[in-house]
Amino acid sequence: MRLLPEEPSATAPVDVEQAEAALVEHYPRLVRLGYLVLPSSLGRNRRVLTAHSLAQRSLPLGRRTAFTADDRVPLPRRRPADGTAIDPGYAHVRQRVVSTALEAGRPLRRLAWPRRSQLPPLLPLVWGLRLFPHSGGADELALDHALSALSGPARAAHVLRGLEGLADGEVRRVLAAAGVADPHAALTEADAVAAPYALLDSTEFDPCSLQARPPDLLRRRRHAKAALAAVAALLVCGALLGLPGNGWGRDLASAPLYSRNPAAEQALEPAALVRVPPSYWQRSPRTDFTAWPTRGDRTDDTRLLRRALAVWARPGRAVRSSTTPGTPVGPPMGPPQLLYAGEVGAAAVVLFYDGLRIVRYAEARDADPAQGAALDFARVDSADASSADALIVSRGGGTVRYLTAPWVRQASVRDLLAPDRAARPLHRDRNGVTDVLASPQTTGDCRSWSAVEMRDATATRLLTDLGELAPARLTSGPPSAPHDVSGRAERESWARTACLLTTVRSRGVRSVNSWPYARQWLPEGNGFAQWLCTRAETWRGSGSRVLAQFQAPSPQSAAGGAVPPGAVAARAEDSPACGERDPRVLAGVLWKSRGGRWYVLAAGSAEFASLTTSGGVEGRAQGHLLAVRARAGDRARLNGLLADGRRVGALR
């Protein structure tokens, strides 16, 4: 094997003609070099085509390469030991082949743009055939396995040593010019190959002397049929879309597929948002969200509003979304009303209202896309003055902030579990956003329950956060005439009811009414117990929850400490019981006295004339109260008789 001259200085000038002459003269050797450096994982057919492509793309791009990095006069050429002149054109194209072959062997990364050499070659292109070199012997097969076990730089080092006959110093310089971080380690790894260098000249590694074989003919036939079917489908779809009338048929009223809808586009334009002036609510015929003025310090931030509208219409994967039950999540049907746009804590918040829904968009204050965005939907149709006092503008870390209506004159905070404690004032900024206050606990011990009192010119309403954009209104009184919570007795009743509100959290609740429907003297002189019915109404109408509650006298209540919540005696969903249409309610519990004896206690509303129990416990009582001796674990069936003779079962 004749050794080519040693690598020339990098400062020697090279022009295109000189490099092309070297490429044509040494083309088989350069293609073999690229074939050996490429990894065997590419397959023999692709290695052959890639090696030819790398060699053919190794010419300089311009007419002449730069002399040196600082444009100085090039150094004189070095001469090898035999005195022959060095060919800088060959050195240049060889360097290019080694560099691109190492690039082609690197794995593709998901987030990195692939290099041209890492993709299948465009040219040369062979269709319908598979090309690969002639097979060698066992020694060549062993060498191929040994080279495939090496890294790309080590494989290049072995080939440069054996095929090019370069000294280790020249090999290190070529590898360094190809971008190898540690050429010394590559040479050390290449030392592990014990095969003689003469094997590199074998026909096993000659990509210019090739054999031709057919590919997988059955798979090619299947792919050809699939391609023909796809082309036919595209032609048919194009013909249908081009029919008269710009649609799928003649005189069709719908627009063409993927057509632009002017109304939908206008709904996503920040300039088309409905903005309400600050004083409009004072003369508005309606007292609901339509009268809310546009507030916030970023109402003129067109970029923020455009992002919010775009995310509303097309939420991506980075958007965290929440929806109350029964709320549609589609894009706006027209330009929505802008309620608020401003910075709240560490977020920029935008609130929209489209007549049916409140939509809240939140992002980081610096609009960092890596932190994503939040999009919340809440149904608030048929809102009125009693249900449009406030909205949740931010929630996180166990805290919450409210945005109050313009007619709210004063806001305060009250702990429902401390009925004797006075409400404390809640500060609001000039836009109506309150200070941070604790959100009601949803897990663990229920030791406090924050509610806000909103006072306007006519009433003081009690609201609480139930995990949605619109807080729920709390009321007391019979279903025919519920009223806002007021007075010590009603606050004490809610003190033992508040912790049961977790059962109706995140269900689209609009209001919760809790009223005592019976008061019962307990056996053995254990005091008076109170029976309450708690009904949660939703914005959508369906999905209401009813709880019948038994509140026995508590020692903590007499001592002025925290009182335990009432016991749930019965519950129902989507039932008219305990509501305006059907105010009747009947429930019972198995109760243990302080003396250790068990009783079945039951109570109905005033409409019941008598109560009976059957099953495990037999008993009957006139009126709407019942107490029958029982044993631990007994189960009884409870029924009631109305004054008009109709029989009604217990709430379930």
TORKE-172557 format. One line per field, with one value per residue (C-alpha): residue number from 0; residue in one letter; x, y, z. Coordinates in Angstrom, 3 decimals, padded with zeros to 6 digits. Example, Ala and Ser with C-alpha at 12.3 -4.5 7.8 and 13.67 -1.06 7.14 Angstrom:
BEGIN
resi = 0,1
resn = A,S
c1 = 012.300,013.670
c2 = -004.500,-001.060
c3 = 007.800,007.140
% end
This chain:
BEGIN
resi = 0,1,2,3,4,5,6,7,8,9,10,11,12,13,14,15,16,17,18,19,20,21,22,23,24,25,26,27,28,29,30,31,32,33,34,35,36,37,38,39,40,41,42,43,44,45,46,47,48,49,50,51,52,53,54,55,56,57,58,59,60,61,62,63,64,65,66,67,68,69,70,71,72,73,74,75,76,77,78,79,80,81,82,83,84,85,86,87,88,89,90,91,92,93,94,95,96,97,98,99,100,101,102,103,104,105,106,107,108,109,110,111,112,113,114,115,116,117,118,119,120,121,122,123,124,125,126,127,128,129,130,131,132,133,134,135,136,137,138,139,140,141,142,143,144,145,146,147,148,149,150,151,152,153,154,155,156,157,158,159,160,161,162,163,164,165,166,167,168,169,170,171,172,173,174,175,176,177,178,179,180,181,182,183,184,185,186,187,188,189,190,191,192,193,194,195,196,197,198,199,200,201,202,203,204,205,206,207,208,209,210,211,212,213,214,215,216,217,218,219,220,221,222,223,224,225,226,227,228,229,230,231,232,233,234,235,236,237,238,239,240,241,242,243,244,245,246,247,248,249,250,251,252,253,254,255,256,257,258,259,260,261,262,263,264,265,266,267,268,269,270,271,272,273,274,275,276,277,278,279,280,281,282,283,284,285,286,287,288,289,290,291,292,293,294,295,296,297,298,299,300,301,302,303,304,305,306,307,308,309,310,311,312,313,314,315,316,317,318,319,320,321,322,323,324,325,326,327,328,329,330,331,332,333,334,335,336,337,338,339,340,341,342,343,344,345,346,347,348,349,350,351,352,353,354,355,356,357,358,359,360,361,362,363,364,365,366,367,368,369,370,371,372,373,374,375,376,377,378,379,380,381,382,383,384,385,386,387,388,389,390,391,392,393,394,395,396,397,398,399,400,401,402,403,404,405,406,407,408,409,410,411,412,413,414,415,416,417,418,419,420,421,422,423,424,425,426,427,428,429,430,431,432,433,434,435,436,437,438,439,440,441,442,443,444,445,446,447,448,449,450,451,452,453,454,455,456,457,458,459,460,461,462,463,464,465,466,467,468,469,470,471,472,473,474,475,476,477,478,479,480,481,482,483,484,485,486,487,488,489,490,491,492,493,494,495,496,497,498,499,500,501,502,503,504,505,506,507,508,509,510,511,512,513,514,515,516,517,518,519,520,521,522,523,524,525,526,527,528,529,530,531,532,533,534,535,536,537,538,539,540,541,542,543,544,545,546,547,548,549,550,551,552,553,554,555,556,557,558,559,560,561,562,563,564,565,566,567,568,569,570,571,572,573,574,575,576,577,578,579,580,581,582,583,584,585,586,587,588,589,590,591,592,593,594,595,596,597,598,599,600,601,602,603,604,605,606,607,608,609,610,611,612,613,614,615,616,617,618,619,620,621,622,623,624,625,626,627,628,629,630,631,632,633,634,635,636,637,638,639,640,641,642,643,644,645,646,647,648,649,650,651
resn = M,R,L,L,P,E,E,P,S,A,T,A,P,V,D,V,E,Q,A,E,A,A,L,V,E,H,Y,P,R,L,V,R,L,G,Y,L,V,L,P,S,S,L,G,R,N,R,R,V,L,T,A,H,S,L,A,Q,R,S,L,P,L,G,R,R,T,A,F,T,A,D,D,R,V,P,L,P,R,R,R,P,A,D,G,T,A,I,D,P,G,Y,A,H,V,R,Q,R,V,V,S,T,A,L,E,A,G,R,P,L,R,R,L,A,W,P,R,R,S,Q,L,P,P,L,L,P,L,V,W,G,L,R,L,F,P,H,S,G,G,A,D,E,L,A,L,D,H,A,L,S,A,L,S,G,P,A,R,A,A,H,V,L,R,G,L,E,G,L,A,D,G,E,V,R,R,V,L,A,A,A,G,V,A,D,P,H,A,A,L,T,E,A,D,A,V,A,A,P,Y,A,L,L,D,S,T,E,F,D,P,C,S,L,Q,A,R,P,P,D,L,L,R,R,R,R,H,A,K,A,A,L,A,A,V,A,A,L,L,V,C,G,A,L,L,G,L,P,G,N,G,W,G,R,D,L,A,S,A,P,L,Y,S,R,N,P,A,A,E,Q,A,L,E,P,A,A,L,V,R,V,P,P,S,Y,W,Q,R,S,P,R,T,D,F,T,A,W,P,T,R,G,D,R,T,D,D,T,R,L,L,R,R,A,L,A,V,W,A,R,P,G,R,A,V,R,S,S,T,T,P,G,T,P,V,G,P,P,M,G,P,P,Q,L,L,Y,A,G,E,V,G,A,A,A,V,V,L,F,Y,D,G,L,R,I,V,R,Y,A,E,A,R,D,A,D,P,A,Q,G,A,A,L,D,F,A,R,V,D,S,A,D,A,S,S,A,D,A,L,I,V,S,R,G,G,G,T,V,R,Y,L,T,A,P,W,V,R,Q,A,S,V,R,D,L,L,A,P,D,R,A,A,R,P,L,H,R,D,R,N,G,V,T,D,V,L,A,S,P,Q,T,T,G,D,C,R,S,W,S,A,V,E,M,R,D,A,T,A,T,R,L,L,T,D,L,G,E,L,A,P,A,R,L,T,S,G,P,P,S,A,P,H,D,V,S,G,R,A,E,R,E,S,W,A,R,T,A,C,L,L,T,T,V,R,S,R,G,V,R,S,V,N,S,W,P,Y,A,R,Q,W,L,P,E,G,N,G,F,A,Q,W,L,C,T,R,A,E,T,W,R,G,S,G,S,R,V,L,A,Q,F,Q,A,P,S,P,Q,S,A,A,G,G,A,V,P,P,G,A,V,A,A,R,A,E,D,S,P,A,C,G,E,R,D,P,R,V,L,A,G,V,L,W,K,S,R,G,G,R,W,Y,V,L,A,A,G,S,A,E,F,A,S,L,T,T,S,G,G,V,E,G,R,A,Q,G,H,L,L,A,V,R,A,R,A,G,D,R,A,R,L,N,G,L,L,A,D,G,R,R,V,G,A,L,R
c1 = 000.000,001.465,001.393,000.146,002.071,001.755,-001.012,-000.048,-000.312,-003.828,-002.573,-001.983,-004.443,-006.862,-009.042,-011.956,-010.088,-007.277,-009.733,-011.796,-008.714,-007.768,-011.350,-011.458,-008.012,-008.575,-012.378,-012.389,-010.087,-012.187,-015.428,-013.799,-012.637,-016.168,-017.665,-015.311,-015.893,-019.706,-021.366,-022.546,-025.935,-026.912,-027.004,-024.764,-027.031,-027.323,-023.610,-022.711,-024.953,-023.978,-020.244,-020.608,-022.696,-020.113,-017.268,-019.164,-020.051,-016.474,-015.520,-014.986,-018.013,-016.159,-013.579,-010.722,-010.485,-009.088,-005.323,-005.424,-007.803,-006.047,-005.346,-001.580,000.724,000.556,003.444,005.623,004.444,006.090,007.648,007.590,010.692,010.749,010.768,007.470,005.181,002.073,-001.365,-003.413,-006.520,-006.567,-005.944,-008.940,-011.438,-010.195,-010.776,-014.292,-015.088,-013.908,-015.832,-019.130,-018.826,-018.473,-021.495,-023.560,-022.788,-024.107,-027.660,-030.481,-031.654,-035.274,-034.728,-031.754,-032.010,-030.475,-027.368,-027.560,-025.151,-027.441,-030.327,-030.633,-028.686,-030.570,-027.873,-026.828,-030.293,-031.082,-034.691,-035.729,-032.297,-030.185,-026.406,-023.641,-019.947,-018.755,-018.474,-015.044,-013.791,-013.953,-011.140,-013.002,-016.195,-014.306,-012.785,-016.217,-017.551,-014.554,-015.001,-018.733,-017.918,-015.763,-016.946,-016.955,-013.687,-011.883,-013.093,-011.800,-008.443,-007.974,-008.878,-006.577,-003.740,-004.278,-005.778,-004.012,-000.822,-000.804,001.287,-000.469,000.296,-001.330,-004.297,-004.854,-004.778,-007.290,-009.626,-009.344,-010.179,-013.239,-014.527,-013.451,-013.148,-010.479,-008.336,-005.945,-008.793,-009.857,-006.345,-006.217,-009.576,-008.420,-005.467,-007.916,-008.327,-005.753,-006.584,-003.887,-004.278,-004.087,-007.666,-008.912,-008.085,-010.355,-013.318,-015.519,-015.006,-014.973,-018.167,-017.166,-017.278,-020.885,-023.491,-027.164,-030.164,-033.922,-035.607,-038.665,-040.978,-044.168,-043.747,-043.000,-046.194,-048.246,-046.713,-047.425,-051.094,-051.413,-049.829,-052.210,-055.208,-054.057,-053.619,-057.072,-058.628,-056.972,-058.240,-061.801,-061.743,-060.397,-063.132,-065.835,-064.510,-064.481,-068.166,-070.426,-071.623,-068.245,-069.318,-070.153,-073.193,-075.216,-076.882,-075.455,-075.795,-072.640,-069.276,-066.438,-064.344,-061.744,-063.258,-062.747,-065.695,-065.844,-067.918,-065.512,-062.518,-064.090,-064.671,-060.904,-060.015,-059.103,-060.410,-063.905,-064.189,-067.225,-066.051,-068.451,-067.815,-067.289,-070.622,-072.895,-074.030,-075.770,-078.255,-078.286,-081.723,-080.072,-077.901,-075.734,-072.407,-073.507,-073.313,-069.792,-067.333,-064.092,-061.348,-057.653,-054.304,-053.773,-057.059,-055.104,-052.513,-053.449,-050.873,-052.179,-055.792,-054.930,-053.126,-056.079,-058.594,-056.384,-055.932,-059.686,-060.357,-057.489,-056.035,-052.744,-051.100,-049.387,-052.753,-054.173,-057.941,-060.843,-064.569,-067.585,-070.078,-072.413,-070.299,-069.443,-065.765,-065.932,-064.681,-066.714,-069.821,-069.132,-066.993,-067.170,-067.359,-064.043,-064.500,-060.917,-057.353,-054.518,-051.781,-052.805,-049.884,-047.414,-049.906,-051.557,-055.304,-058.041,-061.757,-064.327,-068.125,-070.095,-073.617,-073.373,-069.912,-067.193,-063.811,-060.615,-057.205,-054.011,-050.340,-047.029,-046.529,-043.549,-045.542,-043.020,-044.397,-042.432,-044.786,-047.858,-051.229,-054.485,-057.962,-061.078,-064.741,-067.771,-071.439,-073.240,-076.362,-079.414,-077.228,-078.911,-078.046,-077.826,-075.402,-073.204,-071.530,-068.059,-065.837,-062.692,-059.837,-056.981,-056.525,-053.375,-051.351,-054.423,-055.373,-057.938,-058.699,-062.081,-063.055,-066.123,-069.020,-069.056,-072.146,-070.475,-069.822,-068.039,-066.382,-065.471,-064.305,-066.105,-065.073,-068.216,-066.920,-066.659,-070.187,-069.465,-066.432,-067.001,-066.277,-063.029,-062.774,-061.382,-059.359,-059.902,-057.819,-059.200,-060.183,-062.200,-059.631,-059.486,-056.447,-055.424,-057.494,-057.404,-059.386,-061.663,-059.898,-060.765,-058.602,-057.622,-059.302,-061.936,-060.865,-061.946,-064.098,-063.638,-066.627,-066.938,-069.739,-070.628,-072.682,-074.488,-077.203,-079.942,-078.483,-075.483,-074.833,-072.603,-070.463,-067.935,-065.429,-066.408,-063.553,-065.071,-064.941,-068.289,-068.570,-071.719,-074.265,-075.187,-078.753,-081.089,-084.860,-087.544,-087.406,-090.358,-088.537,-084.753,-082.891,-079.317,-077.687,-078.182,-078.465,-076.720,-078.980,-078.467,-074.706,-074.547,-076.485,-074.050,-071.105,-072.055,-072.951,-069.963,-067.628,-070.227,-069.854,-066.905,-069.450,-070.740,-067.392,-066.597,-070.109,-071.217,-073.077,-074.887,-076.375,-076.685,-079.696,-079.710,-082.815,-084.013,-087.163,-087.607,-086.524,-086.650,-086.389,-083.977,-084.774,-083.340,-083.117,-080.215,-081.361,-082.709,-081.490,-081.987,-082.801,-081.687,-082.030,-079.197,-079.867,-077.249,-078.635,-076.500,-076.202,-077.298,-080.442,-079.659,-077.254,-078.654,-077.557,-079.734,-078.410,-080.594,-078.571,-078.912,-077.312,-077.232,-076.268,-072.498,-070.455,-068.145,-071.132,-071.966,-068.330,-068.029,-065.401,-065.346,-068.411,-068.380,-070.277,-073.696,-074.267,-075.561,-078.758,-079.683,-078.675,-080.069,-079.100,-081.387,-084.297,-086.979,-087.072,-086.270,-086.808,-089.392,-091.375,-091.345,-090.373,-091.076,-088.180,-088.009,-084.859,-083.759,-080.615,-079.485,-078.443,-076.720,-077.611,-075.171,-076.450,-075.302,-078.721,-079.552,-082.557,-083.935,-084.689,-086.622,-088.033,-090.077,-091.155,-094.436,-096.455,-096.152,-098.997,-097.359,-094.137,-093.561,-090.501,-090.356,-087.750,-085.246,-087.062,-090.855,-092.422,-095.035,-095.554,-098.145,-096.821,-093.540,-091.142,-090.270,-087.988,-087.904,-085.601,-083.156,-079.896,-076.483,-076.393,-080.163,-081.562,-085.049,-087.250,-088.774,-092.051,-094.306,-097.977,-098.956,-102.003,-103.818,-103.249,-100.339,-097.441,-093.904,-090.589,-087.457,-084.968,-082.528
c2 = 000.000,003.370,005.996,009.402,012.491,013.754,016.287,019.793,022.982,024.387,027.704,026.431,027.962,025.654,026.546,024.667,023.376,021.925,020.232,018.860,017.378,015.654,014.391,012.874,011.266,009.773,009.308,005.525,006.063,008.944,006.970,003.973,006.341,007.665,004.144,002.906,005.907,005.698,003.469,000.027,000.717,002.666,-000.523,-001.424,000.100,003.472,003.478,003.072,005.929,008.175,007.597,008.616,011.664,012.824,012.517,014.411,017.250,017.724,020.482,024.055,026.331,029.378,029.888,029.938,029.296,031.892,031.763,032.026,033.240,036.623,036.924,036.688,035.353,031.529,029.584,027.612,024.079,021.230,018.349,014.704,012.585,011.538,015.183,015.108,018.099,017.823,018.033,020.517,019.776,016.147,017.159,019.497,017.021,014.270,016.556,017.308,013.607,012.751,015.664,014.932,011.176,011.827,014.151,011.508,008.966,011.153,010.307,012.720,014.841,015.711,019.451,019.987,020.788,017.835,018.349,017.573,014.657,013.042,012.768,010.216,011.498,013.176,012.273,009.757,008.201,004.573,003.350,-000.282,-001.740,-002.381,-001.889,-003.234,-004.231,-007.750,-010.011,-010.775,-013.496,-014.191,-011.719,-008.875,-009.773,-009.712,-006.324,-004.918,-006.062,-004.548,-001.203,-001.122,-001.451,001.707,005.280,007.442,009.300,006.041,004.441,007.477,007.290,003.618,004.283,007.323,005.258,002.190,003.497,006.884,005.905,009.051,009.400,009.837,013.558,014.095,011.917,014.061,017.230,015.878,014.751,018.095,019.898,017.627,018.797,015.823,016.990,014.473,013.072,011.389,009.290,008.346,007.077,005.125,003.497,002.649,000.699,-002.033,-003.152,-005.905,-006.622,-005.791,-002.554,-004.433,-005.637,-002.066,-002.454,-005.522,-005.630,-005.966,-002.228,-001.058,000.980,001.441,-002.276,-003.184,-005.923,-005.234,-007.034,-006.252,-004.699,-006.094,-006.400,-007.189,-004.192,-001.947,-003.144,-002.374,001.100,001.788,000.836,003.038,005.985,005.574,005.449,008.617,010.473,009.375,010.565,013.968,014.320,013.431,015.888,018.628,018.004,018.115,021.325,022.901,022.248,025.274,027.071,026.860,023.837,020.161,020.611,023.116,025.928,024.639,027.287,026.374,027.864,025.791,023.642,025.650,028.920,032.129,033.269,037.073,036.921,034.458,036.554,039.712,037.951,037.433,041.052,043.089,046.299,044.752,043.915,045.389,048.011,049.456,052.970,053.367,055.044,052.958,050.702,053.653,054.043,050.470,048.798,045.547,044.874,041.992,041.402,043.429,046.537,045.868,048.497,047.594,047.848,047.110,048.694,046.635,047.151,048.835,046.067,044.781,041.974,040.576,040.749,039.145,036.261,035.770,035.658,033.334,030.892,030.996,030.033,027.520,026.376,024.507,021.758,024.212,025.658,024.456,024.551,024.113,024.116,024.067,021.308,022.129,024.974,024.975,025.615,026.736,030.061,033.257,033.563,037.271,040.031,039.391,042.003,042.887,042.977,043.193,043.165,043.774,042.351,040.418,039.151,037.378,036.950,038.993,038.256,038.919,038.386,038.141,037.830,036.649,036.582,032.923,032.415,034.103,033.250,033.884,033.910,034.116,034.102,035.077,038.840,038.701,036.579,033.741,030.983,028.337,028.836,028.209,029.815,029.099,029.204,028.851,028.720,029.288,029.440,032.533,032.854,034.501,036.335,039.108,041.630,038.887,036.688,039.242,040.873,039.375,037.084,035.157,036.980,034.809,031.658,029.817,028.693,028.446,032.094,033.872,037.396,038.782,041.362,043.133,044.715,048.516,048.790,047.048,049.750,047.699,044.281,042.353,038.883,036.579,033.168,031.039,028.749,031.694,033.163,035.427,037.010,040.308,040.599,042.365,044.902,043.707,046.291,046.790,048.705,051.318,048.584,046.624,043.825,042.698,041.866,038.238,036.170,032.498,030.145,027.656,024.419,021.436,018.787,017.944,019.436,022.084,024.715,027.870,028.808,032.239,034.003,037.560,039.978,042.316,045.342,047.524,050.160,047.630,044.427,042.589,039.294,036.457,034.751,031.937,030.362,026.870,026.412,028.263,031.715,032.807,032.546,030.952,032.993,031.659,032.144,031.029,030.645,028.373,027.570,029.871,032.928,032.525,035.562,036.638,035.303,037.653,037.387,035.232,032.172,031.887,032.377,029.664,027.343,028.023,027.467,023.766,023.611,025.338,022.339,020.287,022.627,020.538,018.015,020.578,022.104,022.523,021.570,024.871,025.939,029.274,029.472,027.370,027.715,026.125,026.308,024.483,022.525,020.891,021.151,017.994,017.356,014.427,011.410,011.148,014.918,015.287,018.714,020.027,018.932,020.832,019.387,021.378,021.018,022.381,022.746,023.785,025.205,025.250,027.764,025.173,024.116,020.393,018.738,020.245,018.683,018.256,017.395,016.650,017.520,016.532,018.916,017.489,019.775,020.002,020.619,022.916,025.074,025.720,026.509,028.961,026.943,025.424,023.326,020.104,020.001,018.478,014.835,014.187,012.154,011.880,013.268,013.438,014.755,016.281,016.089,018.802,018.110,020.992,023.402,025.937,023.375,020.712,022.106,018.787,016.895,013.795,012.185,010.026,008.949,006.267,008.263,007.301,009.150,010.208,007.268,004.818,003.863,003.905,005.533,006.012,009.710,011.167,014.524,015.848,019.288,020.759,019.081,015.614,014.370,011.102,009.093,005.319,003.059,-000.556,-003.178,-003.553,-001.042,-000.770,002.488,005.138,008.725,011.388,014.654,015.266,014.008,010.438,008.781,004.949,002.740,000.695,-001.226,-000.481,-001.320,-001.429,-000.361,001.056,002.066,005.498,006.721,009.707,010.494,013.975,015.801,015.075,011.314,010.864,008.654,010.023,008.262,009.653,011.706,009.524
c3 = 000.000,-001.093,001.659,000.571,001.656,005.190,006.014,004.817,006.824,007.239,005.963,002.390,-000.119,-001.922,-004.927,-006.419,-009.482,-007.367,-004.994,-007.887,-009.501,-006.241,-005.795,-009.300,-008.929,-005.469,-005.605,-004.839,-001.864,-000.446,-000.803,000.960,003.729,004.242,004.116,006.857,009.156,008.860,011.502,010.413,012.012,008.867,006.842,003.906,001.216,002.931,003.883,000.208,-000.961,001.957,001.374,-002.279,-001.280,001.303,-001.181,-003.887,-001.472,-000.206,-002.665,-001.372,-001.658,-003.074,-005.756,-003.238,000.481,002.872,003.409,007.169,009.857,010.035,006.253,006.613,003.880,003.955,005.358,002.930,002.155,003.986,002.068,003.032,003.381,-000.313,-001.395,-003.286,-002.958,-000.823,-002.509,-000.437,-002.551,-001.443,002.175,002.025,000.562,002.905,005.879,004.617,004.166,007.694,009.267,007.505,008.094,011.847,011.721,009.892,012.613,015.444,016.641,015.885,018.829,019.401,020.000,017.656,013.965,012.010,009.886,006.182,006.546,009.188,006.716,003.882,000.843,-001.978,-004.525,-005.677,-005.773,-006.678,-006.999,-007.048,-006.166,-003.107,-003.526,-001.292,-001.612,-002.359,000.666,002.115,004.373,008.090,008.845,007.138,009.030,012.345,011.487,010.600,013.984,015.776,014.003,014.771,018.483,018.396,018.679,015.559,016.401,017.267,014.021,012.088,013.901,012.952,009.301,009.073,010.505,008.320,005.096,004.938,006.753,008.914,012.025,015.352,015.430,012.026,013.026,016.118,014.018,011.485,014.266,016.032,012.784,012.462,015.862,018.003,021.614,022.717,019.843,022.309,023.725,020.187,019.388,022.637,021.878,018.329,019.755,020.791,017.142,016.521,012.858,010.290,008.353,005.021,005.546,005.020,001.290,000.978,-001.412,001.700,002.223,-001.413,-002.091,-005.730,-006.594,-005.860,-006.092,-006.922,-005.390,-005.388,-002.304,-000.450,-003.461,-001.511,000.776,-002.232,-003.872,-000.741,-000.449,-004.130,-003.697,-000.595,-002.411,-005.373,-003.006,-001.226,-004.524,-005.664,-002.380,-002.716,-006.288,-005.238,-002.296,-004.528,-007.084,-004.398,-002.889,-006.330,-007.020,-007.771,-004.667,-002.903,-000.897,-001.013,-003.219,-005.148,-003.137,000.161,002.889,004.797,003.934,002.442,004.703,006.703,005.459,007.405,009.497,009.887,013.092,014.739,013.689,015.108,018.438,018.710,018.004,021.137,019.573,019.314,023.037,024.800,027.306,029.884,031.273,035.048,035.864,033.645,036.507,038.216,035.333,034.034,033.932,035.038,038.076,036.951,035.198,032.154,034.356,035.581,034.315,032.579,035.202,035.643,034.817,031.615,029.798,026.969,026.701,023.249,023.313,026.597,025.429,022.092,023.842,026.185,023.328,021.273,024.172,024.820,021.196,020.834,024.168,023.738,025.744,028.091,029.210,032.549,032.220,034.636,033.992,036.266,035.420,032.560,031.182,027.450,026.706,023.092,021.719,022.177,020.020,019.515,021.023,024.799,027.531,029.184,032.957,034.176,032.872,035.302,037.487,040.586,042.634,040.342,037.486,034.784,034.839,032.287,033.004,030.186,030.202,027.160,028.589,029.594,031.036,033.022,031.491,033.420,031.695,033.764,032.802,034.398,034.705,032.343,029.848,030.144,027.839,029.754,032.720,030.579,031.225,033.077,031.597,033.775,032.722,034.947,034.000,035.351,033.204,034.823,037.327,039.310,042.003,044.646,042.658,040.839,043.840,043.331,041.288,042.171,040.443,041.755,043.800,044.863,047.849,050.081,049.464,047.337,046.062,045.031,042.433,043.805,041.932,041.593,043.818,046.781,049.376,052.020,052.193,055.326,056.314,058.726,060.083,059.910,062.666,065.083,065.135,068.114,066.484,064.693,060.990,060.100,057.266,053.933,052.030,048.285,045.765,043.386,040.904,043.478,044.033,047.661,049.717,050.066,052.469,053.432,051.252,053.059,054.000,051.827,053.505,057.056,060.136,059.464,061.972,060.122,057.152,055.631,054.112,052.846,053.582,050.710,051.710,049.197,049.577,050.399,051.898,053.315,051.565,052.786,050.103,050.242,047.852,046.702,044.226,041.264,039.681,041.116,044.923,046.372,048.302,051.773,053.008,055.795,056.108,054.654,050.922,050.216,051.617,051.961,053.223,053.880,057.042,059.950,063.694,066.251,065.887,062.132,062.436,065.117,062.840,059.982,062.342,062.476,058.765,057.098,057.170,055.269,052.279,051.070,049.747,047.206,046.247,042.515,041.410,039.913,043.058,042.898,046.415,049.575,051.870,055.317,057.544,060.697,059.931,063.371,067.018,069.152,072.908,073.302,075.537,079.074,079.373,076.960,075.801,072.526,069.093,065.893,062.464,059.446,055.715,053.555,049.832,047.241,043.985,040.827,037.996,035.441,037.374,037.563,039.953,043.170,046.462,049.572,053.044,056.069,059.145,062.809,065.315,068.830,071.747,072.127,075.304,073.331,072.411,076.047,076.860,073.967,072.105,068.643,067.891,065.859,062.569,062.413,061.454,057.941,058.422,054.738,051.373,047.875,044.447,041.820,044.265,044.696,048.451,050.746,047.845,046.791,044.772,047.511,050.939,052.718,054.294,056.518,057.963,060.876,062.754,065.201,068.305,071.573,074.794,077.462,079.494,076.833,075.415,071.701,070.045,066.565,066.232,063.308,062.380,059.503,058.439,059.613,056.810,058.440,060.681,061.865,061.555,061.601,061.631,060.502,059.789,062.598,064.847,065.182,066.326,065.622,066.753,066.117,064.780,062.971,065.718,066.721,069.307,069.657,071.747,069.630,069.789,068.322,064.616,064.151,060.798,060.453,057.521,058.057,056.559,057.155,056.651,055.479,056.741,053.451,053.852,051.417,052.488,051.952,052.527,054.102,052.136,050.244
% end
